[in-house]
């Protein structure tokens, strides 16, 4: 049986609640003081949008707890990767991670700038070897270090939900990881297998203060739910987050496959929940697909799949990130996103976000 800690929180006590959360999860039993520790942030958009990326209070709550409990700043590595449509440094600034990291004396590592090496998995993988025929590359700095994932509670047009397991998608794969969208559920299972080989311990702290409903991971409807979660079992915490959002975890392929392979517990009946009673909680979220994800899936899985290789796996690919940026950054963000951000800024969490300066 796995354990997941679920707590209610508020904007005026969230940092203390993150400490309580991590202590209830006995995180120090998993993450020893003498080992280097990676904090894997979650950047889904260079721009700020509520619930889209790790909020600053999630990062500060975790880092403050680590430092107060004796972790040395020089042994903590805050990292994030880029995609073909995101910029790590601008994202760190727009989401105010840079302010938190400076406050606690931590450095930020942009993964495209670190050394990547080819890694030969010991276990059998489901799809990654078929996708990357020239070999799987991972950041050398990840090997042998413990890791904390900082995802948010939200839906995702490719994977239905996203959380601790998918957070490694942006850590262990280079920016061409969009090649994996066609087999996203199998790839997420492979990534958890890889993580268990290279990290001595894996821990996840998930923020559900502001959750994302609808066409995630970017064009969502932010909904305030005042929940935070933690677990050393990535499958279990994703299952509980899915359950909170209103999904049956074992009907989400990546959770079911991980559960069946013994990589973690995805069966709610075998997960012990400590803290909040979630038996009557249902956010009633529905996964939707943005125009970009809808188009991507038409090319990879739909009736346009005969165009997949020439349009998505050739020099002609430049059109895809260009189209994504036009749609997300120039159109959706200004027409719809800014309205939702203005509404968010009126809330307790919006006011807290503005206090980070």
DRENMAR-875401 format. One line per 4 residues: number of its first residue (from 0); for each residue x, y, z of N, C-alpha, C. Coordinates in steps of 0.05 Angstrom, whole numbers, plus 5000, padded with zeros to 4 digits. Atoms other than C-alpha are relative to their C-alpha. Layout:
N
NUM> X:Y:Z:X:Y:Z:X:Y:Z ~ ...
! end
This chain:
357
0> 5017:4976:5000:5000:5000:5000:5018:5025:5000 ~ 4985:4974:5001:5025:5070:4982:4985:5021:5015 ~ 5013:4978:4985:5011:5134:5019:5002:5026:4984 ~ 5000:4973:5012:4991:5202:4991:4989:5019:5021
4> 5009:4980:4981:4985:5263:5036:4984:5021:4984 ~ 5016:4980:5012:4929:5311:5018:4991:5020:5021 ~ 5006:4980:4980:4920:5377:5055:4984:5023:4987 ~ 5013:4975:5007:4874:5437:5050:5020:5023:5007
8> 4982:4977:4994:4911:5504:5048:4987:5026:4993 ~ 5010:4973:5007:4902:5579:5040:5024:5017:4994 ~ 4977:4984:5010:4944:5634:5011:5016:5012:5023 ~ 4985:4988:4978:4962:5662:5080:5015:4980:5017
12> 4986:5020:4984:4988:5596:5106:5013:4978:4983 ~ 4992:5021:5018:5011:5558:5045:5029:4991:5005 ~ 4972:5009:4996:5086:5558:5061:5002:4981:5024 ~ 5000:5018:4976:5074:5528:5130:4986:4974:4993
16> 5014:5024:5007:5025:5479:5100:5017:4982:4982 ~ 4981:5017:5016:5078:5455:5050:5020:4986:5018 ~ 4983:5013:4981:5124:5442:5108:4986:4977:5014 ~ 5016:5021:4987:5069:5403:5144:4996:4977:4981
20> 5005:5021:5020:5054:5365:5080:5025:4982:4997 ~ 4976:5015:5005:5126:5344:5069:5008:4983:5025 ~ 4993:5015:4975:5136:5324:5142:4980:4977:5004 ~ 5019:5023:4998:5072:5282:5142:5007:4978:4980
24> 4991:5020:5020:5100:5247:5080:5027:4988:5007 ~ 4974:5011:4992:5165:5233:5118:5020:5001:4978 ~ 4983:4998:5024:5203:5260:5059:5029:4995:5006 ~ 4972:5003:4993:5269:5258:5096:5009:4971:5000
28> 4993:5029:5002:5265:5182:5097:5007:4992:4971 ~ 4995:5005:5028:5268:5185:5021:5024:5017:4989 ~ 4980:4981:5011:5314:5245:5009:5020:5006:5021 ~ 4980:4997:4979:5377:5241:5051:5016:5026:4996
32> 4985:4974:5000:5416:5304:5069:5026:4998:4986 ~ 4973:5003:5012:5481:5276:5042:5000:4996:4970 ~ 5002:5004:5029:5456:5266:4971:4991:5025:4986 ~ 5009:4978:5017:5450:5318:4916:4971:4996:4993
36> 5029:5001:5004:5377:5335:4902:4992:5018:4976 ~ 5011:4985:5022:5344:5356:4837:4972:5008:5007 ~ 5028:4991:4999:5281:5399:4840:4992:5004:4971 ~ 5009:4998:5028:5247:5388:4773:4974:5016:5000
40> 5023:4982:5003:5201:5447:4760:4983:4992:4976 ~ 5018:5007:5022:5143:5445:4712:4994:5026:4984 ~ 5005:4977:5017:5142:5497:4655:4985:4991:4976 ~ 5016:5008:5023:5085:5487:4607:4996:5023:4980
44> 5002:4976:5018:5087:5558:4578:5020:5020:5010 ~ 4981:4978:4993:5139:5613:4576:4985:5022:5015 ~ 5016:4980:4988:5084:5661:4594:4988:4990:5026 ~ 5014:5008:4976:5050:5662:4662:4971:4995:4994
48> 5028:5005:5000:4982:5629:4665:4993:4982:5024 ~ 5006:5015:4975:4949:5603:4729:4996:4970:4995 ~ 5001:5030:5000:4957:5527:4741:5016:4988:4978 ~ 4986:5011:5023:4998:5520:4678:5028:4990:5008
52> 4973:5007:4992:5067:5517:4711:5002:5001:5031 ~ 4997:4999:4971:5095:5509:4782:4998:5028:5010 ~ 5003:4973:4989:5072:5570:4822:5023:5006:5019 ~ 4977:4993:4983:5124:5608:4863:4997:4990:5029
56> 5004:5009:4972:5092:5588:4930:5005:4970:5003 ~ 4993:5029:4999:5100:5514:4913:5030:4997:5001 ~ 4971:5001:4999:5173:5524:4898:5011:5010:5026 ~ 4990:4989:4974:5184:5567:4960:4993:4981:5023
60> 5008:5018:4978:5145:5520:5005:5018:4976:5002 ~ 4982:5023:5000:5189:5462:4984:5028:5008:5007 ~ 4973:4992:4994:5255:5499:4984:5004:5009:5028 ~ 4998:4991:4973:5242:5533:5050:5001:4977:5020
64> 5000:5023:4983:5226:5466:5082:5027:4985:4998 ~ 4974:5014:5003:5289:5434:5053:5022:5015:5015 ~ 4979:4985:4987:5334:5490:5077:4997:5000:5030 ~ 5004:5001:4971:5303:5493:5146:5006:4973:5012
68> 4995:5027:4989:5311:5418:5153:5029:4991:4996 ~ 4972:5005:5000:5385:5422:5139:5013:4994:4972 ~ 4988:5004:5027:5394:5413:5063:5017:5025:4993 ~ 4982:4978:5008:5452:5455:5037:4992:5010:4972
72> 5007:4988:5026:5435:5503:4980:5017:4989:4977 ~ 4982:5009:5021:5496:5479:4941:4995:4971:4991 ~ 5006:5028:5007:5468:5408:4940:4972:4998:4987 ~ 5027:5000:5012:5401:5429:4910:5002:5012:4972
76> 4998:4992:5028:5394:5436:4835:4971:5004:4989 ~ 5026:4994:5012:5331:5471:4809:5003:5000:4969 ~ 4996:5004:5029:5322:5450:4736:4974:5002:4985 ~ 5022:5003:5019:5276:5456:4676:5011:4999:4972
80> 4991:5004:5027:5280:5440:4603:4983:5019:4981 ~ 5015:4985:5020:5258:5477:4540:4985:4981:4982 ~ 5012:5014:5022:5212:5455:4486:5004:5017:4975 ~ 4998:4983:5024:5206:5480:4415:4984:5025:5002
84> 5017:4976:4997:5157:5532:4441:5004:5014:5028 ~ 4996:4987:4974:5184:5550:4511:5029:5009:5003 ~ 4973:4990:4993:5244:5589:4538:5003:4998:5031 ~ 4998:5006:4972:5269:5566:4606:5005:5025:5017
88> 4994:4977:4984:5298:5632:4630:4977:5020:5002 ~ 5023:4983:5000:5239:5674:4609:4977:4988:5016 ~ 5020:5014:4984:5193:5622:4639:5005:5002:5030 ~ 4993:4997:4972:5231:5624:4705:4994:5028:5011
92> 5005:4973:4992:5224:5699:4706:4970:5006:5001 ~ 5028:4994:5002:5151:5702:4685:4984:4986:5022 ~ 5013:5014:4979:5131:5650:4737:5012:5005:5028 ~ 4988:4990:4975:5174:5684:4790:5016:4979:5015
96> 4982:5019:4987:5218:5624:4804:5026:5013:5007 ~ 4974:4987:4996:5279:5668:4797:5001:5015:5027 ~ 5001:4985:4974:5257:5710:4857:5003:4981:5024 ~ 4998:5019:4978:5248:5649:4901:5028:4988:5002
100> 4974:5013:5000:5314:5617:4880:5021:5019:5011 ~ 4981:4980:4990:5353:5681:4893:4997:5003:5031 ~ 5005:4996:4971:5321:5688:4962:5013:4978:5016 ~ 4989:5022:4985:5346:5619:4983:5028:4991:4990
104> 4973:5006:5009:5413:5621:4947:5004:4977:4982 ~ 4998:5023:5018:5398:5569:4894:5004:5009:4972 ~ 4996:4995:5028:5419:5567:4822:4979:4986:4984 ~ 5019:5012:5019:5374:5552:4763:5015:4988:4977
108> 4986:5014:5021:5397:5501:4712:4981:4995:4976 ~ 5016:5004:5025:5369:5504:4641:5012:4975:4987 ~ 4989:5026:5008:5376:5432:4617:5012:4999:4972 ~ 4986:5001:5026:5394:5447:4544:5029:5008:5003
112> 4973:4991:4996:5458:5477:4573:5018:4980:5015 ~ 4984:5020:4985:5480:5416:4613:5008:4977:4981 ~ 4990:5022:5016:5516:5354:4588:4979:4978:4999 ~ 5018:5023:5004:5472:5299:4558:5016:4977:4991
116> 4985:5024:5008:5496:5228:4550:4980:4978:4992 ~ 5017:5022:5007:5469:5166:4518:4998:4980:5023 ~ 5005:5018:4978:5438:5119:4568:4987:4974:4990 ~ 5011:5026:5008:5425:5045:4558:4983:4989:5023
120> 5017:5009:4978:5365:5024:4600:5006:4970:5006 ~ 4996:5028:4992:5373:4960:4640:4974:4984:4996 ~ 5026:5014:5003:5298:4943:4637:4990:5003:4971 ~ 5013:4999:5026:5256:4930:4576:4981:5024:4999
124> 5017:4977:5003:5221:4993:4551:4977:4994:4980 ~ 5023:5005:5018:5154:4998:4515:5003:5013:4973 ~ 5000:4986:5025:5167:5051:4462:5024:5018:4995 ~ 4980:4980:5004:5225:5098:4474:5022:4992:4981
128> 4979:5010:5018:5276:5055:4438:4992:5000:4971 ~ 5010:4999:5027:5232:5052:4377:4999:5029:4989 ~ 5002:4972:5008:5225:5128:4376:5027:5012:4996 ~ 4973:4990:5002:5298:5145:4388:5019:4978:4992
132> 4984:5023:5011:5334:5095:4343:5030:5004:5004 ~ 4972:4995:4997:5401:5129:4353:5009:4999:5030 ~ 4994:5002:4971:5397:5120:4429:4985:5021:5016 ~ 5014:4982:4981:5364:5152:4489:5021:5017:5014
136> 4982:4981:4986:5399:5214:4516:4986:5012:5024 ~ 5010:4988:4975:5390:5240:4587:5021:5019:5011 ~ 4980:4982:4987:5423:5295:4628:5018:4984:5018 ~ 4981:5015:4984:5486:5267:4659:4997:5007:5030
140> 5002:4991:4972:5474:5308:4722:4977:4987:5015 ~ 5022:5014:4986:5410:5268:4737:5009:4974:5013 ~ 4993:5027:4992:5446:5203:4748:5011:5000:5029 ~ 4991:5002:4972:5454:5185:4822:4988:5021:5019
144> 5012:4980:4983:5415:5245:4848:4971:4993:5006 ~ 5028:5001:4993:5350:5244:4886:4985:5022:4984 ~ 5015:4981:5015:5293:5282:4853:4973:5005:5013 ~ 5027:4992:4993:5231:5321:4874:4986:5013:4976
148> 5016:4989:5022:5178:5335:4821:4980:5020:5011 ~ 5019:4980:4992:5136:5398:4826:4978:5005:4979 ~ 5022:4996:5020:5075:5388:4780:4977:5014:5013 ~ 5025:4988:4991:5007:5421:4785:4977:4981:4992
152> 5024:5017:5006:4938:5389:4784:4986:5012:4976 ~ 5013:4990:5024:4912:5396:4713:4995:4978:4980 ~ 5006:5018:5022:4884:5362:4652:5021:5004:4978 ~ 4981:4998:5022:4924:5349:4589:4988:4987:4975
156> 5013:5009:5024:4900:5341:4518:5012:4975:4988 ~ 4987:5024:5010:4950:5286:4502:4997:4976:5020 ~ 4998:5021:4980:4953:5246:4567:4976:4999:5020 ~ 5024:4998:4984:4884:5262:4598:5005:5016:5026
160> 4991:4984:4977:4916:5284:4664:5031:5001:4998 ~ 4971:4998:4998:4987:5305:4679:5008:5005:5029 ~ 4991:4997:4972:5027:5303:4743:5028:4993:5004 ~ 4973:5007:4993:5088:5273:4775:5014:4983:4979
164> 4987:5017:5020:5101:5220:4722:5007:5016:4975 ~ 4995:4985:5024:5094:5267:4663:5020:5022:5004 ~ 4981:4979:4996:5138:5318:4696:5028:4992:4991 ~ 4974:5009:5010:5197:5275:4677:5003:5002:4969
168> 5001:4997:5029:5176:5283:4604:5017:5025:4992 ~ 4984:4976:5005:5208:5352:4608:5027:5000:5013 ~ 4973:5002:4988:5270:5327:4644:5018:4980:4986 ~ 4983:5022:5011:5294:5263:4612:5000:4999:4970
172> 5000:5000:5029:5278:5280:4540:5007:5028:4989 ~ 4992:4974:5012:5307:5334:4495:4976:5014:4988 ~ 5022:4984:5009:5265:5387:4462:4984:4987:4977 ~ 5015:5014:5021:5245:5339:4405:4981:4979:5012
176> 5017:5020:4987:5203:5301:4456:4971:5000:4988 ~ 5026:5002:5013:5141:5319:4415:4998:4976:4982 ~ 5001:5025:5015:5161:5257:4374:4984:4979:5016 ~ 5012:5020:4982:5132:5219:4434:4970:5002:5003
180> 5028:4995:4995:5062:5248:4431:4982:4977:4990 ~ 5016:5021:5012:5037:5191:4387:4996:4976:5020 ~ 5001:5022:4981:5053:5140:4442:5004:5011:5029 ~ 4994:4986:4975:5048:5186:4502:4997:4983:5025
184> 5005:5016:4975:5021:5136:4553:5023:4979:5003 ~ 4978:5019:4998:5074:5083:4537:5026:5014:5007 ~ 4975:4985:4994:5129:5136:4538:5001:5008:5029 ~ 5001:4992:4971:5107:5160:4607:5008:4977:5018
188> 4992:5024:4985:5114:5089:4632:5030:4995:4998 ~ 4971:5003:5004:5183:5084:4601:5016:5020:5017 ~ 4985:4980:4984:5204:5148:4635:5001:4994:5029 ~ 4999:5007:4972:5184:5123:4703:5019:4976:5004
192> 4980:5022:4999:5224:5059:4689:5028:5012:5001 ~ 4973:4987:5001:5285:5103:4671:5006:5014:5027 ~ 4996:4985:4975:5275:5146:4733:5008:4981:5023 ~ 4994:5019:4979:5276:5085:4778:5028:4988:4998
196> 4973:5009:5004:5342:5065:4747:5021:5021:5008 ~ 4979:4980:4996:5379:5131:4753:4998:5016:5026 ~ 5003:4985:4975:5350:5164:4816:4998:4981:5023 ~ 5003:5017:4976:5361:5131:4884:4972:5003:5012
200> 5027:4996:4989:5295:5163:4907:4985:5021:4984 ~ 5018:4982:5015:5236:5199:4874:4979:5009:5019 ~ 5021:4988:4983:5189:5246:4911:4984:5020:4984 ~ 5016:4981:5015:5132:5289:4886:4984:5017:5019
204> 5016:4981:4986:5099:5351:4914:4983:5014:4980 ~ 5018:4990:5021:5038:5372:4874:4982:5023:5010 ~ 5015:4977:4992:5003:5439:4876:4972:4999:4987 ~ 5028:4998:5010:4927:5441:4870:4986:5024:5013
208> 5013:4975:4989:4916:5510:4900:4983:5012:4978 ~ 5015:4992:5024:4896:5532:4830:5004:4978:4980 ~ 4999:5023:5018:4880:5474:4784:4991:5008:4972 ~ 5007:4994:5028:4872:5472:4708:4980:4980:4989
212> 5021:5017:5012:4808:5445:4676:4998:5006:4970 ~ 5006:4996:5029:4795:5434:4602:5024:4994:4982 ~ 4980:5005:5021:4846:5442:4546:5028:5005:5010 ~ 4973:4997:4989:4910:5432:4585:5020:4990:4981
216> 4989:4988:4975:4967:5441:4595:5001:5030:5000 ~ 4998:4971:5000:4960:5513:4573:4973:5014:4999 ~ 5025:4984:5004:4892:5538:4549:4977:4989:5017 ~ 5018:5012:4980:4855:5518:4612:4982:5021:5012
220> 5016:4983:4982:4802:5547:4658:5012:4996:5028 ~ 4989:5003:4973:4838:5560:4725:4977:4999:5020 ~ 5021:5003:4980:4797:5536:4784:5014:4997:5027 ~ 4987:5000:4973:4816:5549:4857:4988:4976:5016
224> 5009:5024:4985:4814:5484:4897:5015:4998:5027 ~ 4987:4999:4973:4863:5499:4956:5009:4973:5010 ~ 4991:5027:4993:4893:5429:4955:5030:4998:4994 ~ 4972:5007:5006:4966:5406:4960:5004:4971:5007
228> 4996:5029:4997:4992:5334:4955:5029:4994:5000 ~ 4972:5010:5001:5056:5295:4967:5000:4970:5003 ~ 4996:5029:4998:5080:5224:4959:5027:4992:4989 ~ 4976:5011:5012:5141:5182:4945:4993:4980:4978
232> 5009:5018:5021:5099:5141:4897:4987:5018:4978 ~ 5010:4982:5022:5090:5180:4831:4974:4990:4988 ~ 5025:5012:5011:5036:5132:4807:4977:5006:5019 ~ 5021:4996:4980:4996:5139:4871:4991:5029:5001
236> 5008:4972:4998:4998:5215:4873:4986:5009:4975 ~ 5015:4994:5025:4977:5219:4800:4972:4988:5000 ~ 5026:5012:4998:4921:5171:4814:4981:5016:5018 ~ 5017:4984:4982:4895:5212:4873:4993:5027:4987
240> 5006:4975:5014:4901:5276:4832:4978:4996:4979 ~ 5021:5007:5020:4861:5243:4776:4973:4996:5013 ~ 5025:5005:4986:4809:5220:4826:4988:5026:5010 ~ 5010:4974:4991:4803:5291:4854:4987:5015:4976
244> 5010:4986:5024:4793:5317:4783:4974:4987:4989 ~ 5024:5013:5009:4737:5267:4773:5003:4977:4981 ~ 4994:5022:5018:4771:5213:4733:5004:4973:5015 ~ 4993:5026:4990:4777:5138:4745:5029:4995:4992
248> 4971:5002:5007:4853:5131:4750:5007:4976:4983 ~ 4993:5024:5015:4854:5060:4723:4988:5000:4972 ~ 5009:4997:5027:4819:5084:4660:5019:5019:4984 ~ 4980:4983:5013:4878:5130:4645:5023:4981:4994
252> 4981:5021:5007:4927:5086:4606:5026:5001:5014 ~ 4973:5000:4988:4993:5110:4635:4999:4992:5029 ~ 5003:5008:4972:4968:5102:4706:4995:4970:5002 ~ 5006:5029:5000:4939:5033:4691:5024:4983:4994
256> 4976:5016:5007:5002:5007:4657:5020:5000:5022 ~ 4981:4999:4978:5046:5032:4713:4991:4983:5023 ~ 5011:5017:4978:5000:4999:4764:5004:4970:4994 ~ 4999:5028:5008:4999:4933:4725:5029:4990:5000
260> 4972:5008:5001:5075:4933:4718:5013:5001:5028 ~ 4989:4998:4974:5085:4945:4792:5019:5023:5004 ~ 4983:4976:4997:5118:5013:4783:4990:5019:5021 ~ 5012:4984:4980:5072:5043:4834:4971:4991:5003
264> 5028:5008:4995:5000:5039:4859:4981:5020:4987 ~ 5020:4983:5012:4945:5067:4815:4972:4993:5008 ~ 5027:5009:4991:4887:5030:4848:4994:5015:5026 ~ 5008:4983:4977:4852:5078:4896:4997:4984:5026
268> 5005:5017:4977:4833:5020:4942:5026:4992:5014 ~ 4974:5008:4988:4907:5006:4955:5017:5024:5006 ~ 4985:4976:4993:4927:5078:4970:4989:5011:5026 ~ 5008:4988:4974:4925:5105:5041:5003:5030:4997
272> 5000:4971:5001:4906:5178:5042:5001:5011:5028 ~ 4995:4988:4973:4932:5218:5101:4993:5030:4997 ~ 5007:4972:5000:4902:5286:5118:4971:5004:4993 ~ 5028:4993:5009:4840:5309:5079:4985:4975:4992
276> 5018:5021:5010:4781:5262:5069:4991:5009:4973 ~ 5006:4992:5027:4773:5263:4994:4976:4984:4989 ~ 5021:5018:5010:4715:5213:4990:4977:5015:4987 ~ 5022:4985:5012:4665:5268:4973:5009:5022:4982
280> 4990:4979:5018:4710:5311:4930:5000:4991:4971 ~ 4999:5005:5029:4700:5313:4855:4999:5027:4986 ~ 4998:4974:5014:4723:5373:4814:4983:5000:4974 ~ 5015:5002:5025:4684:5347:4754:5015:5013:4976
284> 4985:4990:5023:4740:5366:4706:4996:4983:4975 ~ 5003:5014:5025:4736:5347:4633:5024:5007:4983 ~ 4977:4995:5017:4797:5339:4588:4990:5009:4972 ~ 5006:4991:5027:4791:5379:4524:5027:5004:4985
288> 4976:4997:5016:4840:5391:4467:5000:5028:4988 ~ 4996:4974:5013:4867:5458:4445:5001:4995:4970 ~ 4998:5002:5029:4868:5473:4371:5026:4987:4991 ~ 4974:5010:5007:4942:5457:4370:5002:4970:5005
292> 4999:5029:4994:4936:5389:4404:4982:4985:4982 ~ 5018:5013:5019:4876:5372:4361:5014:4996:4973 ~ 4986:5003:5025:4917:5386:4299:5024:4981:5001 ~ 4977:5018:4996:4978:5349:4326:4990:4971:4998
296> 5010:5027:4999:4936:5287:4338:4988:4991:4973 ~ 5009:5006:5027:4904:5291:4269:5024:4990:4983 ~ 4977:5007:5016:4974:5287:4239:5014:4975:5010 ~ 4986:5023:4990:5000:5233:4285:4982:4975:5002
300> 5017:5024:4996:4939:5188:4295:4975:5001:4982 ~ 5025:4997:5015:4882:5215:4251:5003:4996:4970 ~ 5001:5005:5029:4865:5216:4177:5022:5014:4985 ~ 4977:4987:5012:4924:5262:4163:5027:4988:5007
304> 4975:5012:4990:4975:5214:4191:5020:4994:4978 ~ 4981:5005:5022:5005:5202:4122:5018:5025:4996 ~ 4983:4976:5002:5033:5273:4129:5018:5003:5024 ~ 4985:4997:4975:5065:5260:4197:5030:5003:4995
308> 4971:4999:5004:5136:5247:4173:5009:5025:4985 ~ 4991:4975:5014:5142:5304:4122:4995:5025:5016 ~ 5006:4975:4987:5109:5355:4167:5011:5002:5029 ~ 4991:4999:4972:5133:5335:4237:5027:4987:5005
312> 4974:5013:4996:5197:5295:4227:5020:5007:4977 ~ 4983:4991:5022:5233:5336:4173:5007:5029:5004 ~ 4994:4971:4997:5263:5406:4164:4975:5017:4997 ~ 5025:4985:5003:5192:5428:4147:4986:5004:5027
316> 5013:4999:4974:5175:5420:4221:4999:5029:5011 ~ 5000:4973:4989:5190:5494:4233:4972:5013:5001 ~ 5027:4988:5001:5117:5509:4215:4984:4994:5026 ~ 5016:5008:4977:5091:5472:4277:5004:5018:5024
320> 4997:4982:4977:5123:5513:4333:4991:5029:4993 ~ 5010:4973:5008:5108:5576:4292:4970:5002:5002 ~ 5029:5000:4998:5035:5557:4287:4991:5000:5029 ~ 5006:5002:4972:5034:5540:4361:5003:5027:5014
324> 4995:4974:4988:5064:5607:4381:4979:5021:4991 ~ 5020:4981:5010:5016:5646:4336:4974:4995:5015 ~ 5026:5006:4987:4956:5610:4365:5000:5006:5030 ~ 4999:4997:4971:4977:5608:4438:5007:5028:5009
328> 4988:4976:4989:5019:5670:4449:4987:5026:4988 ~ 5010:4976:5012:4990:5719:4399:4969:5002:5000 ~ 5029:4999:5002:4917:5699:4394:4987:4993:5027 ~ 5015:5009:4977:4891:5657:4452:5007:5016:5025
332> 4992:4987:4975:4932:5690:4507:4988:5028:5002 ~ 5010:4972:4999:4910:5761:4488:4970:5002:4998 ~ 5029:4999:5003:4838:5745:4469:4986:4988:5024 ~ 5013:5015:4979:4820:5694:4523:5016:5000:5026
336> 4983:5004:4977:4879:5684:4569:5001:5024:5019 ~ 4998:4977:4983:4885:5755:4594:4975:5005:5016 ~ 5025:4997:4985:4812:5756:4614:5000:4981:5024 ~ 4999:5019:4978:4823:5694:4656:5021:5007:5021
340> 4979:4991:4981:4887:5722:4686:4989:5023:5017 ~ 5011:4978:4985:4851:5786:4706:4981:4991:5022 ~ 5017:5012:4979:4798:5745:4742:5016:4987:5022 ~ 4983:5014:4981:4852:5704:4775:5013:5020:5019
344> 4986:4980:4984:4888:5767:4799:4983:5012:5022 ~ 5018:4991:4979:4827:5785:4840:4998:4981:5024 ~ 5002:5020:4979:4832:5721:4881:5023:5002:5020 ~ 4978:5000:4980:4874:5707:4942:5026:4990:4988
348> 4976:5011:5012:4923:5667:4900:5012:5020:4979 ~ 4990:4979:5019:4928:5722:4847:5014:5022:5016 ~ 4987:4980:4983:4944:5772:4902:5026:4990:5011 ~ 4975:5011:4991:4996:5725:4930:5021:4999:4978
352> 4981:5000:5023:5028:5717:4861:5012:5028:4996 ~ 4990:4972:5004:5034:5793:4855:5018:5009:5022 ~ 4982:4993:4978:5069:5796:4922:5028:4991:4996 ~ 4972:5009:5006:5129:5759:4893:5012:5020:4980
356> 4987:4980:5017:5170:5817:4867:5026:5009:5012
! end
